[in-house]
Amino acid sequence: MYDLLVIGGLGVDVRVRVPGMPLPVVDSVTVEPIDLRVGNTGAGVVLAAHAIGLRVAVVDTVGADPPGDVVRTALARAGVPAVLADDPAGTRRSVNLVDPDGRRMSLYDPRPSVGPPPFTATRLAALAGDTSHVHLSIMGWVRDLLPDLGDVLGEGVGTSTDLHDWDGRNPYHRPFAEVAELVLVSGTALGHRADQLAAALAPRPVLVTRGADGADLYLGGTLSRVPAATPPGPVIDTNGAGDAFTAGMVAARSRGATWAEAAGYATRVAAAACTHDGMEYPPGLLPRD
């Protein structure tokens, strides 16, 4: 039995530390050593959740390629059970430009798959039946299965999704929002539409994350401001902070916290994640209480 099953979202990150953004228009810029490591949103959620004590598993596709080996090795190193299918399109990857203040700009290569989904709804339903909570990453192959998964995931299984920088209009994201019990979305592209979106998705709770400005919790028609937590050390890399926030929400709710209490805890998990370089968190870094 697992506390959390993450569906989709595995990949690799190529982390490049840059002197500032935007980059100067020159032939070359000397940077610190460039790292290739496990990344993308599904990895961020499952590894953070594992670090704060949840029993976790992940199901997704990765390529039979060197980046795929990076993903498989990292999950094995953390002891995270994984159900993986080979993706002919290769492993998803991102290039993350990180400035001296830890702020990130991600260049995302989704490697969209062609053909039928790599898993059947029946297979995913069987995996979901052995877990308390399912987090849906916004992968194309997951979206294709949502019509068949909706009823299954609503029967005693908590669900969440992170819509990332959704503008509230792109129709691609809406099916995820309509299936999930908890919706997280970055406020970057929403702007003034956050209130309207939360009202449209009610009564489910909606968390609009705002980085260093905390988050907005919409619950039962009420908006509550959630202040950001103070990082326990210097901010090194904000990549994965939103995923750590999601993990904190799921963990706190599984331990009986209210939505507001869970959001407060999630900000502390996210703040601690920002003090580490990468998503493979050392023991004790992310707060478990």
N, C-alpha and C positions, 0 to 999 in steps of 0.2 A: 504493500500500500504506500502510495506517495502523497505528499502534501501538495506538490505542484508538478504538473506536466506542462512543459513549454512546447508548443507546436510551431515549428518554423523559426527562421531567423538566424541560422548559423552562417558563419563566414569568417573571413580574415580581415584584419586591419593592417594597412601599411602606415605606420605612424611616422610623420615627418615634423620635427620641430623647426619652426621658421622664425626669423627675427621679428616679424610683424606681419599684419594683414591690413590691406592688400600687399601682396609681394611686389617688390620693385620689378620693373620691366628691364631685365638684364639677361645676359646669356647664361649666367650660372650664379647660384647662391650656395655658399658652403654651409652645411647644416651638421647637426649632431648625428651619430649613427642612426640609420634608418632601420626600424624594426618591423618584422612581419610576425604577427601573433594572432591568436584567436580573437574574434570580434563579432560585430553586428549585434542587432538587438536581442535575438534569442539567446545568444551566448551570454550577453550582459545580464539578462534576467536570471537565467538558470545558474550561472556561476555566483552571482550575488546572493541569490536565495540559498544556495548551498553553503555559502560562507556564513550566513546568519542562522544556520541550523535546520533548514527545511530538508525534508527528504524529497529529492527532485529527480526528474527524468526529462529527456528531450527527444523529440522525433522530428526529422527533417531530411533534406537531401543535401549531399555534398558531392563534389566532383571526385573522380578517380585521378587526382592531380596533386602536386606538392602542397598547394594551399589546403586541400582536403585533408592531407596528412597532418598539417598543423592543427586543424580542428579536432581530428580524432585523437591526436596525442594529448592535447590540452584537456579534453573531456576525460580521458583515461587517467591523466595525472591527478585530476581533481576527484576522481572516483564517481563521476556522474554517469549513470546508465543512459545509453543513447540507442535509439532505433533509427538507423540511417539507411537511406537508399541512394544509390549512385545516380548522379545527375549528369547526363551527357553534355549539358551546357557548361559544366564546370562549377567550381565553388564561388559563391558570391564574395565580393571583395570591396573594400573601401580604402581610399587614401585619405587619411585624417591629417590635416594641417593644424598644428597646435602652436599658438603664440606663447610668448614668455609668461603671460598671465594664466595659461592653461585653457584659454578659450579655443574651441575647435570649429573647423569647417570641414565637412565630410564630402568627399566626391565618391558617390555610390554607384557601383556596377552590379546590378541585380542578377545578371546572368539569367534572364527569363527562360524558363523551361518551355519546351514545346511537347505536344502530345498529352496523353491522359495524366491525371494526378498520379504521383508515385505510390500513394496509399489509397485504399478504399475507405469510405465512410465507416464501414463495418469494422475495419482494422483500427481506425482511430477511436471509434466508440468503445471497443474492447479495452484500449489503453486508457481512455478517459474513465472507464468504469472502475479502474484501480487507483484512482486519485481523488483528492478532495477539491482541487482547483485546477482549471485549465487556462493557460494564457495563450491567446491567439496572436501570433505575429502576422503582419499584413503581407504575407507572401501570396503570389498569384495562385499557386497550387492549393493553398489553404482556402482562398476565396472561392475556388471552384467547388469545394466540398461543403461550404457553409449551408446551402439549402438542406443538405442531408444531415448535417450535424446539429442544427438548431434545436430540434426536439430532444435529441440525446443529451446535449449539454445542459438542458434546462431541468433535468431530473436529479436534484440533489448534488449537483456538481457546480461549484462556483466558477465563474468565468470572467476574464478581463481581456482587454486589448489596449494597445497603445497605438494611436493614430498618428503619432509623430507630428510633422509640420502640416497637418491637414488644414486647408483653408475653409472647411465647412461646406464647400461646394462640389469638389471633385467627387463624382459618383462612385469612384473606385472604393473609397473608404467606408461608405455608409453601411454596407452589409455587415461589416465587422462590428460597427457601433450598435446595430440593431440586434445582434446575437448576444453580445457581452453583457454581463451584469454590471461590470465596472468599466468605464471608459476613461482613458487617460489621453490627453492630447496637449501638444506644445502650444503655447499662446503666440508663438512667433508669427504665424501666418493668419491666425484667427482674427486678431484685431478686435473691433467692436462687436464681432459676431459671436463671441463666446457666450453671452447671455442668451442669445437666440438659439444657439446650438444646444445648450444645456436644457432649455425649455422643451425643445423638440425631442430630446432623448429622455426626459423625465418619464417615470420616477427613478430611473437608474441614476446612481451617483456619477458625476462627471468631475474629473480633476484636470484643471488646466494648469500645466506646469509652466513656471516662468523663471527658471534658472536661479540666479542669485537673488531674485525677488520673491522666492517662495512659490506658492501655488494658490489657486482658487478652488475651493471645494463647493460644488453645487449639489445640494441635497434637499429634496422635498421642497423645491422652490426657493430655498434660502442660500445665499452666497456667504461663505465664510472664508476669510483670508487666512492662509497658512504661512506664517513667516518662515523664511529660510533659516536653517540651523548654521551655527558657526562651525566651519571645518576644524577638526582637531589638530591640524597642521597646515603647512603651506599647500596651496592649490597647485597641483602638478599637471593634471589632465582631467578635463571635465567630460571626456568621452566615456559613456557608460553611466553617467550620473542619473539620467532619466530611467535607465533600466534598473539601476539599484533602487531608485525610488519605487518603481513598480514592485520589485521584490519585497521591499519593506512594507508596502501596503498589504500584499498577500500574506506575509508572515504575521503581521500584527492582527489582521482580521482572523486568521486561523487560531490565534491565541486569545480571542474574545474581545479585542479592542473595538471601540466605536469607530465610525468612519473618521471623525475628527482626531481621535487619538492615533489612529493608524497613519493619518496624513502627517501628524507631528513626528511620529517615529520615522516615517519614510524620508522626511527631510534630513534627519540625522544620518541615516544610512547613505543617502545620496551625497551629503557633505563629506562623509568619511571616504567615500569612493573617489572623490576628487583629489584626495591626497596621495593616491597611488597611481603608478604608471601602468596601465593595462587593466584587464578584467580578471586576472587570476589573483585573487586577493589573499594576502597572507593571513594566517589565523590571528584572530583578535582585532583586526583592523576595523571591520564593520561591527557596529554595536548590536548585540543580540537581545538586550533587555527592551 
